[in-house]
Amino acid sequence: MKAGNHKFNITVNQSLVLICLVMFLVGFLGCRTPHFEPVDITKIPDGEYEGRAFKFPGRMIVHTIIKDGKISEIKIIKHLALKKYTNMMQPLIDSIIAKQDVRVDAVTGATISSIALKRAVYDSLKKAEQQNMKSVQRTDTGNK
């Protein structure tokens, strides 16, 4: 046999096993529930904050609205998924608002979109928290 002239004799069953293995690994690595540190929402000023989740497999942009130290509304601005998955997010949004925390159960049948939503809301809260810390530091520095 000449170099570079190798033939791969892969059966249909071997191909299916390989495809299933790849799908499992992608799902296992991409769908892990992320770890979210607590965020003190009561210290975030009222406003609308953008958050993004662009890690595989879910991509989403949300606006989280804080009013009177609480999450009052979450708007999905962009979701790169089928519309049916976006529509399935309302119970998750309701849970996050009720608990005032992203550490809630995912929506059955929409795990990837649920993880993306939680990541995006968390991102918006962390950004808002960091903005607030910077403005407090500027205020403290200005008073000296």
N, C-alpha and C positions, 0 to 999 in steps of 0.2 A: 504494500500500500504506500502511495506517495504521500509526502508531507503535505498537509493542507487539504487532503482529499478524504478526510474522515467523514463517515456517515453516521448519523445518530438514528438509531432504530428505537424510537420512543413509541410505545403503544398508546392507544386512546386512554386506557386505564391509567397509565403512568402520567399522561398529560393532565388528566382530571385530578389526580392526586397532587400533582405539582401546583396546579391552579388553586386548589382548595388550601394547600399549605400557604401559598403566597397571600391569599385572601385572609386567612386566619391571622397571619403575622401582621398584616397591615391593620386589620381590625383590632387586634390585641394591642399593638403599639399605639395606634391612633385614638382608640376609644377609652383609654384609661381615664378614670375620673381624676381630674386635676386636684391638687391640694390648694385650697384657698385659705389664706391667712385672714383673720377677722379684720374688718374695717369699721372704724367708729363713724357711722353715718351721721350721728348727731353733731359732729364737728365740721361737717361739710356745708358750706354756704348754699343757700337756695340757688338753683340754676339747672341748666340742661347740659349734661356732660356726655361727650361721645366716647364710646368704647369700641374696640375692634378685636375680633378673633380671627386671625389669619393663619393659624396652624392647621396642618392637615389633621383631620379630614374636613372640619367645618370652617366655613368662612362667613363672617357676619359683622355688620356694623349696627350698633344700637345707640340710641340716645336715652340716657337715664335721667329722669327729672327728680330733683331733690326739692322738697318743700317742707319747711318747718322741721328740719332735721330728720326727715324720713324719705324713703323712696316712694314717690307718689305715682309715677308712671314710667313704663319702659316701652319705647317705640323701636320696632325693628325697621331700620332704614334700608338695609340691603342684606339679602341672604342668598348665597349661591347654592341653592338647592331647589328641588321641586316645590311648587307653591303649596302642595298638600302638607309638606313638613313645616313650612312657615305657619300655616294655619293651625297646626297642632301645638304651637308654642304658647297659646293663651293660658292654659292651665299652669304652665311653668312660670309664666310672668306673674300670674295671680299668686302663686306660692311664694315667689321671691318677694313680692310686695307685702304679703301677709306676714312672712317671717322676718322681713328686712335683712335678708341674708341670701347669698347665692348657694349656700350649702343645703340644697333641697333635692328631693328625688327627681330623676329625669322622667320625661314623658315616654311611656311604653310605645315602642314602634318608631321612635324618633330620637334615639340615643345620641347620635352624632350631632343633630341639630340642637339637642338639649345641652350638650357639652359646649357647643359653640356659643349658645346664648349665655350660659353661665360665665364663660370666659370673657365674653364681650362686656357683660354688665360689670363683672369684677374689674376689668380693665378701666371702665369708665369711673368706677368708684376709687380705684387707686390713683388715677390721674387727678381726680377732683381732690383727693386727700393731699397729694403732692403739691398741687396748685395752692391749696389753702395753707400748707406748711410754709411755702415760699413767701406768700403774702404776709403771714404772721412774722416771719423772719425779717422781711423788709420793714414792716411796721416797728418791730422791736429795735432794729438798727437805726431807724429814723428818729426814734425817741431819745437817743443817747446824745 
